[in-house]
Amino acid sequence: MISRILAVLVAIALLALPAPALSRSEQPVSGFIDAHSHLMSYEAFGGKLLCGKPFDPGGIARALVDCLDHFPNGEAAWFENFTRTGQPTGTHDPVGWPTFRSWPAHDSLTHQQAYYTWIERAWRGGLRIMVNDLVANRQLCEIYPLKTNPCDEMGSIRLEARRTFEMQDYIDQQSGGPGQGWFRVVKSPAEARSVIASGKLAVVLGIETSEPFGCRQTLGIPHCTKAQIDRGLDEMYELGVRSMFVCHKYDNALCGVRFDSGTQGAIVNLGNFLSSGRFWQTEACTGPQRDNTISPAVLPPELARWLPPGVSLPVYPPGPHCNRRGLTSLGEHMVKGMMSRGMLIEVDHMSVKAADRTLTLLEQAGYAGVISSHSWTDALNYQRIYRLGGMVTSYGHGAEGFANAWRETKPLRDAAGRPGFGYGLDANGLGKLPAPRAGSAVAYPFHSHDGSVSFDRHSTGQRTWDYNVDGVANYGLVPDWIEDIRSLAGDAFVRDMAQGAEAYLRTWETAETVER
């Protein structure tokens, strides 16, 4: 009894002591987070689908050029035309640098959106953490007729990681030598804090791919083993990857996916068939959560020819739709393997059944390292994510849509004591960037959120973009977009956004320190 009393007295005495001062590297950081973009996706999908690079050793004139098949007027660029207008026909001026008449543009999905000087403008405007998701999709690579790179997904991931470090070295060269550049790949939250404290951008490597470690499945039969997953996680961790999706777009050997809708859904469903031997299979939703509704759509002729004779897209009953597939035993093994390594687990793109099981595993382990980075999970999961100590960042919607996403999620953050919001712009991810807002009136020049930088209209080469007219035509216009959202949502919005980088680091730190 005496020993217990002494223990209590010691504990009270310790609580009465002042908290130790944080070191400079541990001070809370202030700034924005992009938790989901794809800087090196030009090397993915065979290396010929996306045009232009975020950097080139030969300079901007070699980096920002269109794909050869887009010349002379864009007529042959059927994928660009289809993703931009819904029709395979169309034209555009293929010349990039120095005129940029047609691209980059907020709705042009096959042209480079994140040249390094454009990212630099966003960094100067307050961006402090960027998650560079290394991306691949074997089926899209095989479907697209032009390619210079193999379609092996993990090979693409390794190549994109190498290009990221090469870009870091290139920026160093422009900044005075090794270690001097503003772009720094980090492998721990402590390293990220140190980088941000020195006034630079912390870049985290993530992975968003459909067949991680070769884990596809054919008619339900997996193509990978637990040992294969373990080796893959070890290799990626050694490479510097700290965040990862378990599945993406297609049902794989690990989990079922959250559906896409509309024409894009039809294209992805075709990919699911070619990848797994089956179209998506639905079942009646048993609760309030549901996957995205699969709506009737017609494949473009260039893709319809991939259907075997006599096979057509299935017709689904009216929604709501839920994927039959959840998290498999191999998927559970991967989730536990990521937890054991202190990695951040992405629940976006998981079916509601898979996400529910994943969150249950994390809750049982008390594991905070979970994130929804670009609005691709059921919103009813947000409360569970925040309670775990995880983070939610919204897809880069237009200003009004993003302001609404911030307002809708703020009560959950307040209740959980988890301030800090962010965006997942999905730049170079075959998704549109924020469009210009009718009635927007961003007044140039304007100041960054902390007043340290003044921004006039963004220029590169002979082109000057005005956010009020062009929206986020490239990554450099993100500060203008945030200024427009501030005009709608007020200074409270900017304060919450400026806590985003700190919120991400706290989630990451907690994941690293949980006993497993």
MARROGU-198554 format. One record per atom (N, C-alpha, C): x, y, z. Coordinates in pm, whole numbers, plus 50000, padded with zeros to 5 digits. Layout:
! residues N
XYZ
...
END
This chain:
! residues 516
500834988050000
500005000050000
500865012650000
501975012250085
502855023850092
503485026649957
503875015749887
504505017549756
503535023849657
502255020149668
501255026049578
501085040949607
501045044449739
500905058549776
502085066549726
503295060949741
504485067849692
504425069749542
503935059549472
503845060449326
502885071549285
501765072649359
500805083149327
501395096849353
502135098249469
502745111049501
503785115049397
504565105149350
505555108049246
504865112549118
503775105649083
503055109348960
502505123548970
501965127249090
501435140849107
502545150949094
503695147649155
504835156849147
505295158849004
505305147848928
505725148948787
504745157448707
503445155748735
502445163648663
502575178448696
503065181348815
503185195348855
504395202148792
505335194248740
506515200148676
506125206848546
506775217848509
506475224248380
506845215048266
506055215648157
506335207348040
507655211447978
508485201647935
509745205247874
509525213447748
510405223047725
510285231547606
510555223447481
509805226047378
510025219347250
511305224647187
512035215547124
513195219947048
512705227046923
513625233946856
513245241446736
512585232346633
513125220046618
512575211046518
511225205346558
510865206646691
509605201146737
508525211846753
508845224246729
507845234746738
506725232246637
505475234846675
504385232946578
504665240746449
504445234246338
504695240846210
503415247746164
503585257546080
502455264846024
502545264245872
501475259745810
501465259245665
500505248645612
500405248245481
499425239845414
500005226145380
499095216645359
499485203345314
498675199445191
499375194445090
498755187244979
499055172645004
498055165145045
498245151145084
498105141544968
497955146844844
497725137544734
497975144244599
499165142644544
499445146844406
500455137244346
500665138444215
501465128744141
502495135944053
503645138944110
504615146844035
505235139243919
505365126043931
506105118443831
505245108943749
503945111743742
503055102643670
503305102443519
504115111843468
504445111443325
505205098843290
505835092243389
506535079743364
505605067743376
504385069643424
503435058843443
502675055943314
501865045343317
500955042043207
501705040343074
502945035843079
503745033942959
504605045642921
504455056942990
505315068442967
504945077242850
503795074742785
503385082942670
501985088742682
501325086242793
499965091042808
499935105642853
500855109342944
500925123042995
502075130442929
501845142842893
502805150642813
503465161342899
504775162242890
505525171942967
506045166043097
507035172543156
507685167743278
507725178843382
507845175143511
507975185543614
509365191943616
510325185643549
511655191443532
512365183643423
513395189543368
514255182543272
515655188543284
516705180343287
518055185843296
518375195843187
517675194843071
517875204042961
517105217042975
516305218443084
515595230743108
514135230343065
513465241743080
512035242643060
511625239942915
512485243642820
512135241742679
512035226942644
512715218542719
512625204142695
511595197542786
511305203842899
510355197942993
508915199942950
508575212142908
507175215442882
506885215242733
506905203142677
506565200842537
505445190542531
504655191142427
503515182142412
503985168542362
503095158642372
503375145442316
503415146442164
504285138542103
504445139141958
503145136041885
502335126741940
501105123041872
500035133841882
500255144641958
499305155641965
499525165841853
500655165041785
500915174441676
500205169541549
499825178541455
500065193041457
498985201341527
497775195241550
496695203541605
495855196241709
496335184941761
495605177941866
494525168541819
494325167341688
493245158641639
493425144141680
494685139541684
494945125441716
494985122741866
494855133041946
494945131542092
493595127342148
493125115242113
491775111142146
491565109942298
492585105642371
492425104242516
492295117942581
493135127442539
493015141242589
491645146842555
491205145242432
489915150642391
488765144342471
488845131142487
487755124142553
487655128042700
488795128642769
488765132042911
488425146742933
488625154942831
488345169242847
486915172842809
486395166342705
485085170442652
484065159142648
484495146842671
483585135542659
483465130242519
484215136142424
484215131742285
485655128942241
485875118842158
487255115942115
487795125842013
486935134641964
487385144341863
487615157941928
488545165441869
488835178641921
490215183141876
490535195341903
491845200841866
492375209441980
493695211241980
494315221042069
495675224842011
496185236142055
497525240342016
498515232142097
499325223742032
500205215042108
501435222042166
501705234242124
502905241142172
502735244642319
503685240042401
503715244042541
504585256442557
505785254242616
506745265242625
507065270642487
507105283942464
506885294342565
505505300642560
504635296042467
503375303342447
502235298342535
502145285042555
501115279142643
499715283742606
499385283742476
498065288642435
496935279542484
497145266442477
496075257142513
496305249542643
497545248042681
497845240642803
499065246442871
499185244643003
498265237443091
496945244943110
495925237343144
494605242843171
493945234143278
493035239843353
492465232543466
491755219743423
491265219343298
490505207643253
491265199443149
492555201843132
493375193843040
494125183443122
493765170743105
494235160443197
495515153443152
495915155043028
497105147842982
498315156742968
498235169143014
499375178243006
499895181543146
501195183743154
501875186143281
501235197643358
500915195043484
500265204943570
501165209843683
502335203543701
503125206243821
504605207943790
504935216643695
506345219943671
506935225543801
508225223243822
508785225943955
508695240643996
508795249943901
508675264143939
507245267643976
506275259943925
504895262043966
504685257144109
505285245744143
505225241044281
505915251144373
507025256844324
507755266644404
506865278544440
506035283144347
505145294344377
504165290544488
503665278044483
502755273444588
503475272344722
504735267644719
505525266844842
505725280844902
506015290444817
506195304144868
504885309544924
503775303844878
502465308144929
502015300745053
502855291745108
502505285245234
502475270145232
502655263645117
502685249045113
503915244145189
503705235145285
504825230345366
505045215245358
503985207745324
504115193345304
503395189545177
504045181545094
503405175944975
503655160844974
502575153244960
502695138844944
502725135944795
503845130744748
504005127144608
503675112444594
502445109544550
502015095644533
502565090144402
503435080244413
503935072944298
502785064344248
502505065044118
501255059444067
501515050543948
500685040443930
500775031543814
499435024643795
499215019943673
498015012343642
498315003743520
498504990843545
498924981743439
497914981143326
496634980743359
495634979143253
495564991543164
495605003443223
495585015443141
496825015943052
497945011643105
499175011043026
499015001642907
498424989942931
498284980242823
497254984742720
496224991742765
495184996342673
495695007542584
496465016942642
496915028342563
497965023642463
497805026542334
498645020242232
500105025042230
500385036942280
501745042442274
502435040542409
503665035842406
504395034142531
505895032642506
506675037442601
508125035342600
508585028142725
507725027742829
508055020942954
507245008242968
507794998043034
507014985843061
505804988743147
504824979743144
503594981743219
503634976143360
504734970043401
504854964743536
504704976143637
503734974843727
503414985843817
504554989043915
505144978943975
506194981844072
507434987344004
507674983343879
508764989443803
508525004243781
507285008043752
506935022143737
507135029743868
506745023443979
506885029844110
508365032744139
509225023044114
510655025044139
511205036344052
510795036643926
511275047043835
510825060843882
509565062043924
509055075043969
509755079544097
510075070144185
510835073844306
512195079344267
512855072844172
514175077744128
514065091644067
513035093843987
512855107043927
512615117744034
511935114144144
511695123844250
513015128444311
513905119144339
515215122844394
516055130444291
515875127044164
516585134644060
516085149044054
514785150944073
514255164544075
514785172244196
514895165644309
515495171944427
516915176444396
517685167744331
519065171244295
519105182844196
518165182844101
518125193444000
517825206944066
516865207044158
516535219544227
517705223944314
518415214444373
519645217844447
520635225144356
520795220144235
521735226344141
521345240744110
520035243144103
519575256844076
519695265844198
519975259844314
519905267344440
521245268544511
522325264044445
523635265744506
524385253244542
523765241544528
524505229344554
523705219444637
524295207644666
523605197044741
523025201944873
521755198744893
521085202245017
520575216445025
520835224544923
520465238644929
519065241644875
518475232344802
517185234844739
516035234944837
514915240344792
513725241644875
512885228944876
513205219044793
512425206744774
513185195244839
512665189644952
513395179545027
512505167445054
512915155745006
512215143245036
512545139345180
511515136245258
511705132845399
511185118745426
511765112445530
511415098645562
510905096945704
510795107845777
510265107145914
509645120645948
508715120646045
508145133546085
509185142846146
510175137446215
511225145946271
512005152846159
512305145346054
513005151245940
512135161745872
510835158945863
509925168645803
509895181545884
509835180346016
509835192346100
511115200446079
512245193546071
513505200546052
513545207745918
513055201245814
513015207245681
512115219645680
510945218445739
510005229645741
510575241145825
511205237745938
511795248146022
512875255845948
513525249345852
514565256145774
513975263745656
512635264045646
511975271945543
511795264745411
511795251445411
511725243845287
510465235145282
510245228745167
509075220245145
509435205745176
508685199445266
508865185345299
508025176845204
508665167645133
507995159145034
507985144745086
506795139045098
506615125445147
506285116445029
506925105045021
506625095544914
505475086344955
504465085444868
503365076144886
503215067444763
502315057844769
502035048944655
500535047644637
500085049844514
498685047344475
498725039044348
498525026144362
498605017244247
497575006144261
497205000044150
496094990444150
496524976244186
497794973044162
498274959544189
499574960144269
499524965244393
500764966044471
501394952344490
502694951744463
503484939444479
502944927944394
502294931644282
501734921344194
500464915044246
499804921344344
498634915244409
497354917344329
497344912844206
496104912344131
495384899444165
494194897844112
493464885244132
492674882244006
492554869743973
491804865343857
490704855943903
489454860143883
488294852443926
488414848544073
488944857744153
489044855544297
490324848744342
491144844444249
492394837444285
493524847544293
494194848844409
495244859044423
496514855144349
497264865444305
498524863544236
499714867044325
499474868644456
500584871744546
500414864144676
501454864444759
501474857444887
501814867244999
501654862845123
502024871245236
503514874445233
504334864645195
505774866945188
506104877545084
505394877244973
505584887144867
505234901144917
504144902144993
503744914945050
504794920045148
505304911145232
506324915045330
507574920345260
508024913245157
509214917845084
508954931245017
507764932744961
507424945244894
507384956944990
506764955045108
506714965745206
508114969445254
508954959445275
510334962245317
511064970445211
510914966545084
511604973644976
511104988044965
509784989944971
509245003344957
509615012145076
509635006345195
510035014245311
511485018545298
512335009545255
513745013045234
513895023745127
513015023545029
513035033544923
512625047344973
511905047745084
511475060445143
509965062345146
509205052445101
507745053545099
507205052545241
506295061845276
505735061845411
504205062145411
503575062145295
502115062745285
501695054245167
500545047045180
500225037645073
498735034145071
498215032444950
496885027144927
496975011844920
495905005244964
495834990644958
495224986244825
494264993844775
493704990944643
493325004144576
493185003444443
492945015744366
492275012044235
491055016444216
490295015044091
489785000944065
490654990744074
490224977144040
490244968344165
489264959244177
489324949144282
490624941344264
491384939944372
492624932144363
492614921144468
493744915044492
493804903944588
493724908644731
493724921744753
493754927344887
492394932944931
491704939644839
490414945444878
489584949144755
488284950844780
487394956144678
487444971244680
487044977344568
487204991744552
485874999144559
485985011944582
484845021144574
484675024744427
483475023044374
483235024444231
483445038644180
483675039844049
483585052543978
482215053143910
481755065143882
480455067043818
480615072243676
479525072343601
479495078343468
480395071343369
480795078943266
481645073143162
482985068643218
483525076343311
484775071943374
484575058643443
483415056743506
483115044143570
483075032543471
482505035143353
482465024643250
483875020643208
484755030643192
486145027743152
486855019843261
486675023943387
487345017043497
486775002943513
485465001443492
484854988143502
485404978843394
485644984343275
486304976443171
487674972043220
488424981343280
489734977643334
489624967043441
488584967743525
488384957643629
488174943943565
487404943743456
487174931043384
488474925543326
489244934243262
490484929643201
491514925543306
491464932043422
492424929043527
492074916443603
490774914643632
490374903943725
489524893043662
489064895343537
488174885443475
486724887743508
486434898043586
485054900843625
484804915843621
483554919543589
483124933143612
482824934743761
482674947243805
482314949443945
481044941643979
481034936144099
479874928844148
479274936344267
477994939144259
477334947044362
476454938344450
476104944044565
475134937744654
474334948944720
473234945244780
472424955244851
473214960744969
473194973844986
473904979945098
473134976845226
473854972845330
473204968545454
473174979445560
473734990945531
473745001945627
473665015245554
473915025945626
473815039345563
474945042345466
476025034845471
477145037545381
476935030545249
477505036445144
477405030245012
478595034444928
478895026344829
479915030044731
479275038844625
480085045144542
479535053944439
478605046244347
477565052744299
476595046244212
477175043944074
476975032144022
477395028843885
476255032843792
476505042543708
475455047543620
475675042543477
474595040643401
474735035743262
475615045143180
476475039543099
477375047543015
477845039042898
478345045842797
478825039142676
480335041342666
481045030642635
482495031642618
482835038642487
483895046842484
484345052342357
484835041042266
484705042542133
485065031742041
486485026542060
487415035542094
488805031442111
488985021542225
488035021442319
488115012242432
487145000642421
486015002742354
485014992142340
485584979942269
486564982142183
487144970842108
487894961042198
488164965042323
488854956042415
487894945942477
486594947742459
485634937842508
485674925542419
485694913542475
485644901342394
484334900742316
484304893642203
483064892342125
481924886942212
480794893442201
479614889042276
479544893942419
480564901242464
480594906242602
480304921242600
479444925742687
479124939942698
479144943942844
479144956942868
479104961743006
477824957043074
477904952943199
476694948343269
475744959943297
474484956543312
473464966243352
473144963543498
473304973643583
473114971943726
471724976843767
471174971443873
469894976743924
470114990743977
469034998143999
469195011644054
469965011444186
470715022244212
471495023244335
470585024744457
471165025144576
472605025944601
473315012644575
474595013644542
475405001944511
476515000244615
476734987944654
477854984544741
478624972944680
479944973744688
480794963144635
480724950844724
480594939244662
480554926744739
481884924144810
482954928844750
484274925544801
484704935244911
485254929745017
485784937645126
487294935945135
487784935845257
489214934045282
489484919045293
490374913845211
490694899545214
491694896545325
491984883545345
492994879845445
494354885245406
494664885545276
495914891545232
495904906545257
494744912745238
494624927045267
494844929945414
494294921545502
494524923345645
496004921945678
496654912545612
498094910845634
498864923345593
498464929445482
499144941545438
498884953145534
497654954845579
497344965545673
498164963945800
498244951845851
499024949445973
500514951545947
500964948045827
502364950445791
502694965245784
501764973145735
501974987645731
501984993445871
501084988345957
501094993046096
502424989846163
502944977946141
504194973946207
505364982546163
505244989146048
506314997745997
506035012646021
504915015746086
504585029646114
504205037545990
503635030745890
503255037445766
501835042845776
501535052845693
500195058545687
499355050545589
498165046845632
497275038245554
496185046745493
496055046245362
495015053545288
493755044845279
492615050345323
491355042945308
490575047345185
491015058045119
490365061744993
490495050344892
489485049044807
489365038844703
488975025244756
488915023244889
488425010644942
486895010344936
486314998644910
484874997244921
484464999945066
483185002945089
482755005745226
482994993545315
482854981745257
483094969645336
484574968445373
485454971345278
486904970545304
487334981545401
486814993645383
487195004645472
486715002045615
485514996445628
484994993545762
485904983645834
486304973145765
487174963045828
488544968945860
489064977245771
490374983445794
490324992445917
489305000745927
489185009646041
488995001746171
488284990546162
488134982046281
489484976646327
490314972146233
491654967346269
492484978446334
492384990446280
493145001646336
492635005246475
491315004846493
490745007846624
491184997446727
491194984846688
491634974346780
493084976046822
493894981346731
495314983346760
495604997146818
494615006146821
494855019846865
495825027146775
495675024946645
496645029946547
496105042346477
496835053446489
496345066146437
496715068646291
497585060646234
498145063646102
497215060745988
496125068245979
495145066145873
494775079645814
494535079845684
494205092445616
493245089745501
492345099345481
491545100145359
492005112745289
492705111345178
493455122745123
492755130045009
491725123844946
491105130944834
489665126944810
488905126044921
487445124744915
486975112344841
487645101044860
487195088944791
486855077844890
486255082145003
485695072745099
484355078345145
483505069845197
482225074545247
482455084445361
481745095745358
481955106345456
481645101645599
480865091045614
480575085945747
481815079745812
482865077445735
484115072445793
484945083345859
484635095845829
485485106745878
485565106946030
484435105046096
484425105646242
485345095046301
485335083046244
486195072346295
487665075846270
487955081846156
489325085746125
489825096046225
489025106346252
489425116646347
489575110946488
488665102146529
488765096346662
490045088246679
490505081846573
491755074446579
492965083646591
492795096246552
493925105346544
494435107046403
493635102446306
494015103546165
493645117046107
493705117945974
493485130745908
492645128945782
491875139245751
491075139845630
491475152445553
491785150945424
491985162445337
491065160845216
490585171845164
489575171445059
490195172144921
489535165844826
489905167444686
489875182244649
490665185944550
490755199944509
489555204544429
488425205544493
487215210544427
487365225344393
486405230344315
486315244644297
486145251644431
486325264744434
486355272044561
485115269644645
483925270044585
482705268244664
482625254044720
482935244144636
482885230244681
483885227544791
485095233244779
486095231044882
485695237945012
485165250045001
484695257045122
483615248945193
482725242845116
481675234545175
482255222345244
483255215945180
483905204345241
484555208145374
485165219945377
485775224645502
484715226745609
483625233345574
482565236145672
481955223045725
481735213445637
481055201045676
481915192545768
483235193145752
484105184645833
484605191645959
484495204745967
485045211946083
484405207646214
483085205646224
482535201046352
483135187746399
483495178846306
484115166246343
485505168546400
486255177746339
487595180846389
487505187546527
486535196446542
486365203146670
486025193046780
485125183846749
484715173946849
485865164746889
486725161646792
487845152646819
489085160046868
489025173346871
490205181046909
491325179546809
490965178946680
491955176646574
491915188046473
492355200146509
492345211046410
493305208146296
493045214546182
493945212946068
493265206045952
493155213145839
492555207845717
493575209145605
493345202145497
494255202745384
493565198845256
494335198545149
493775194845019
494585183344959
493905175844873
494555165744790
494265169644646
495135177644588
494835183744459
494775173244348
495495162044365
495535151544264
496125156644133
497085166044142
497715171344022
498415160243945
498265160343814
498795150043724
498175136343750
496985136143810
496345123543843
495135120543757
495075126243636
493945124243545
492635129243608
492755140143684
491585146643740
491685161543714
490535168043701
490545182443673
490965190343796
491695201143772
492035210543877
490875220343896
490875228044006
489745237144032
489475246743917
488225247343876
487815256143766
487665270443817
487675280343726
487395294043769
485975294743824
485785302943924
484465304243988
483735316343934
482525314143891
481715325443847
481565335443961
481965347643936
481865357944039
483115359244124
484135350844100
485365352244179
486005365744146
486635371544246
487245384744227
488535385544307
489425375944283
490735376644347
491415389344299
491755398044391
492335411044357
493855409944362
494485412744250
495945412444243
496505426544265
497615427644336
498305416844408
497585413644539
497795401344589
497285397544720
498445391444799
498255389644928
499315384545014
499045370145056
500115363045083
499995349445136
499325349845273
498955338045324
498175337545448
498885344045566
500225343845566
500965349745676
501495363745644
501135368845525
501535382245487
502965383645440
503675372445426
505105373245395
505395374845246
504455371145160
504695371345016
503545378344946
503865386644847
502855393144765
502815386344629
501595383144583
501415376044457
500695384744355
501325385944237
500635391644123
500185380144035
499635382843919
499205372243829
500405363443793
500145350643777
501185340543756
501595340043609
502895340843583
503395340743446
504485330243429
504505324043311
505595315343267
505755317543118
506985319943073
507205322542932
506395334642887
505635333042779
504835344042725
503405344142778
503075334942868
501695333642914
501535338943057
500505346743080
500125351043213
498725345743242
498575338943354
497275333343392
496615342243497
495325343443487
494525350543586
493545340243645
493645337743774
492795327643836
491315330243810
490905342743808
489495345943788
488985341443652
489905339843557
489555335643421
489925321043398
491085316943449
491675304043415
491535293443524
491115297243646
491115287643755
492525283343786
492655271243840
493985265843869
494475258943743
494995266843650
495505261343524
496745252943546
497495255843651
498645247743689
498875249443838
499795241743894
499985241544039
500355255144095
500945263644013
501345276844061
500195285644102
498965282344060
497805290644094
497085286044220
497665276544293
497065272244419
496925283744519
497945292544537
497735303844629
496535312544592
496305314444463
495175322444417
493855315544452
493825302444436
492645294344472
492335295444620
493365294344704
493175295444848
492685309444884
493195319544815
492725333244839
491245334644802
490825328044695
489415328544656
488545321644761
489005310044812
488235303044916
488165311545042
489265318445075
489255327345191
488175338045178
487985343045055
486955353345035
485565347845060
485385334645048
484085328345071
483915323845215
484995318245273
484885311645404
485505319645518
486245330145487
486775338645591
488135334445643
488655342145734
489985339745788
490055327045871
488925322645928
488925310146005
489325298445916
488925298945791
489305288545695
490825288045679
491435299445657
492885299845636
493625295345761
493135299145878
493785294846003
493745279746016
492625273745981
492505259145989
493405252445886
493445257845766
494335252445662
495795253445705
496155264445771
497545266545812
497945257045925
496995250045985
497305239746084
497345225846020
497165225245887
497105212345820
498405204645826
499535211345801
500825204445803
501105198745942
500795206446045
501005201646183
500115189546212
498865189946167
497945178746191
498485166046126
498995167146005
499545155545936
500735149846013
501625158546058
502815153946131
502435147146261
501415152146329
501005145846454
500425131946429
499655130546322
499155117246287
500325107846258
501275112446180
502435104346144
503255100746269
503485110346356
504255107946478
503575097646568
502265098946583
501545089446667
501625075446609
501545074246477
501665061046413
503035054946439
504065063046439
505415057946459
505665053246603
504925058846699
505225056146839
504305045846902
503265041346832
502355031346889
503095018146906
502945011947024
503584999047047
502834988246971
503594980146899
502964969846818
503614956346846
END
